[in-house]
Amino acid sequence: MGSKNVMTVDDETRRRLLEADWDLVLAGAIKRATVETQILEALGFALLASEDLLNEAVLRLFSGSRTWDYERYPDLTKHLTWVIKSIGSHVREQHLSQVSLNLDDDKKDGDDPEKWDRTQREAASSAWAPKIQSPEESVIVSELLMWLRKQLKAMSE
């Protein structure tokens, strides 16, 4: 059997992430997440809430699928905004390429709004598949996301 590419976060990076001032980090990063979701909405891809985009970026940091070189880029807020921008860019590219494929399919199958909605949902779910590898990472990420939701709720009140 082939080996899986397991993404992990080294202990020092995990420690720094856990000790970060997340109130400050999230306050700066939510602005970028809002901009990215507005861009997607303007393009007709209203698939995500800014909180979902922010949650995904944080998940990718803690899962190791997006690494943080804290020595080279010590500002976690900036790094998180880069991750958010990258995710938004990837989602746009994926959906725009899907639109192109759908236009070709429409020539054969006719316009089917239900098919378009289904295709958007399928493309979105493949772009957002979390890559948590171990039970320990799952618990850490789950607890962090619960805390993050509470912080975002408190910020919006």
Secondary structure as GFF3:
##gff-version 3
##sequence-region A 1 157
A	DSSP	alpha_helix	11	19	.	.	.	ID=ss1
A	DSSP	alpha_helix	22	42	.	.	.	ID=ss2
A	DSSP	alpha_helix	50	63	.	.	.	ID=ss3
A	DSSP	alpha_helix	76	109	.	.	.	ID=ss4
A	DSSP	alpha_helix	113	127	.	.	.	ID=ss5
A	DSSP	alpha_helix	135	156	.	.	.	ID=ss6
###
